[in-house]
Amino acid sequence: MILRLFVMMCAAFALPACAQTGQAEADNAMKTSPVIYLVRHAEKQTGSDPALTEAGAARAGRLAAQLADARLQAVYATDTARAQETARPAADDHGLEITSYDARDLAGFAQALKQAGQTALVVGHSNTTPQLAELLGGEPGPEMDESDYDRLYAVSLSDGQTRMFVAGGDDHP
C-alpha cells in the first residue's frame, strides 16, 4: 500500500503541470516523463549465485504489484539469479523481457538510461543501486547493508531536470 501510494506520488510530482491540464494532456505527459525505479534485489539464499528465498520471491511479487500502474517500458537487471528473479514478476506483468546490464559500467548504463527516455525498473545490488541513483542525478542516501531490501528509488527525468524520491520500509514483514 505504501509503495503503491509512493508510485502514484512519483507520477504526480514528475508531472506538476497535470493539475492544470485536461486528462488527455496528463496522459500524454505521463508517456513523455520517464521515471526510473531502482531497487536492490530481494532476499537471497546463500551461495555463489543464490536464488531468492521464499520471502524474497514474495517481495518480488509485491514489487510487481506496486509497479502495476507504473507503465514500465523496460526492465533491467544484472545477470545474477537474485536480480533476475526479483525483476521477473514486474517484467511478466508488463509483457517485457529483462535486459541484462553490466554493473561494472554504471556510468555508461546511467547515460544509456537517460538517453532511452523510458520508464524503467532497474534491479541491482546494495553496492550499485545507490551509486546508480547518484549517477542519474539523485542523492544516493545512506549505504545499504545486507538486510536492506526495501528501498525504492524513483528518479524522474523530466524537462532536463532530475527529481528523486526514495521510499524505504515495507508494509509487509
C-alpha positions in Angstrom: 0.0 0.0 0.0 2.7 2.4 1.0 4.8 1.7 -2.2 1.7 2.0 -4.4 1.0 5.4 -3.0 4.6 6.2 -3.5 4.5 5.3 -7.2 1.4 7.4 -7.7 3.0 10.3 -5.9 6.1 10.0 -8.1 4.0 10.2 -11.2 2.2 13.3 -9.8 5.4 15.0 -8.8 7.0 14.1 -12.2 4.1 15.8 -13.9 3.3 19.0 -12.0 1.6 20.5 -14.9 -1.1 17.8 -14.9 -3.1 19.6 -12.2 -3.6 22.5 -14.7 -4.3 20.4 -17.8 -7.0 18.1 -19.1 -6.9 14.3 -18.8 -5.6 13.9 -22.4 -2.7 16.3 -21.7 -2.0 14.5 -18.4 -1.9 11.1 -20.2 0.4 12.4 -22.9 2.7 14.0 -20.2 2.8 10.6 -18.4 4.0 9.0 -21.5 6.8 11.5 -22.1 8.1 11.9 -18.5 10.1 8.8 -17.7 10.6 7.5 -14.2 13.4 5.1 -13.4 12.7 2.9 -10.5 15.8 1.5 -8.8 15.7 -1.4 -6.3 18.1 -3.8 -4.8 17.3 -7.5 -5.4 15.1 -9.2 -2.8 16.2 -11.5 0.0 18.6 -14.2 -1.3 19.7 -17.6 -0.3 23.4 -18.3 0.3 26.0 -19.5 -2.3 27.9 -18.2 -5.2 24.9 -17.1 -7.3 22.0 -17.6 -4.9 18.3 -17.6 -5.9 15.7 -15.7 -3.9 14.4 -17.1 -0.6 10.6 -17.6 -0.2 10.5 -14.2 1.4 12.4 -12.7 -1.5 10.1 -14.2 -4.0 7.1 -12.8 -2.1 8.8 -9.4 -2.0 9.4 -9.5 -5.8 5.7 -10.2 -6.3 4.8 -7.3 -4.0 7.1 -5.0 -6.0 5.4 -6.1 -9.3 2.0 -5.3 -7.7 3.3 -1.9 -6.5 4.5 -1.1 -10.0 1.4 -2.3 -11.8 0.4 1.2 -12.7 3.9 2.5 -13.5 3.6 1.9 -17.2 7.0 0.3 -17.4 8.6 0.3 -20.8 11.8 -1.6 -19.9 13.1 -3.8 -17.1 16.8 -4.2 -16.4 18.7 -6.5 -14.0 22.2 -7.8 -13.6 22.9 -11.4 -14.7 22.7 -12.7 -11.2 19.9 -15.2 -10.3 18.7 -13.0 -7.4 18.4 -9.8 -9.6 16.7 -11.7 -12.5 14.2 -13.3 -10.1 13.4 -10.0 -8.5 12.7 -8.4 -11.8 10.8 -11.3 -13.4 7.3 -10.7 -11.9 7.3 -7.0 -12.9 8.6 -7.8 -16.4 6.0 -10.5 -16.8 3.2 -8.2 -15.6 4.2 -5.6 -18.2 4.9 -8.1 -21.0 8.5 -7.2 -21.1 11.8 -9.0 -21.4 14.5 -8.4 -18.8 17.6 -6.7 -20.3 20.8 -7.5 -18.5 23.2 -4.7 -17.7 26.9 -4.6 -16.6 27.1 -3.3 -13.1 30.8 -2.7 -13.6 29.9 0.2 -16.0 27.3 2.1 -14.1 28.3 5.4 -15.6 27.7 4.1 -19.1 24.5 2.4 -18.0 23.2 5.6 -16.4 23.9 7.5 -19.6 22.1 4.9 -21.6 19.1 5.1 -19.3 18.9 8.9 -19.7 19.2 8.7 -23.4 16.5 5.9 -23.7 13.9 8.2 -22.0 11.8 5.2 -20.9 10.0 4.4 -17.6 12.0 1.5 -16.3 12.7 -0.8 -13.4 16.3 -1.4 -12.6 17.2 -4.2 -10.2 20.7 -4.0 -8.8 22.7 -4.7 -5.6 23.5 -3.0 -2.3 26.8 -1.7 -3.7 25.4 -0.5 -7.0 21.8 0.8 -6.6 22.7 4.0 -4.5 25.6 4.7 -6.9 23.3 4.4 -9.9 20.8 6.8 -8.3 23.6 9.3 -7.8 24.8 8.9 -11.4 21.2 9.6 -12.6 21.4 12.9 -10.7 19.8 12.0 -7.4 21.1 11.5 -3.9 22.4 8.0 -3.0 21.1 8.1 0.6 22.8 6.0 3.3 24.7 2.9 2.4 22.7 -0.2 2.0 23.6 -3.1 4.3 22.9 -6.8 3.8 19.5 -6.5 5.5 18.2 -3.6 3.4 15.9 -5.0 0.7 13.0 -2.5 0.7 14.4 0.8 -0.5 12.9 2.0 -3.7 14.3 5.0 -5.6 12.2 6.8 -8.2 14.2 9.1 -10.4 12.2 11.3 -12.7 13.9 12.7 -15.7 11.6 15.5 -17.0 12.3 18.6 -18.9 16.1 18.3 -18.3 15.5 18.2 -14.6 16.1 15.3 -12.3 13.8 14.7 -9.3 14.3 11.8 -7.0 12.1 10.2 -4.4 13.1 7.5 -2.0 10.7 5.1 -0.2 12.1 2.9 2.5 10.2 0.5 4.7 7.8 -2.2 3.6 4.3 -2.6 4.9 4.8 -6.4 4.9 7.2 -8.1 7.3 
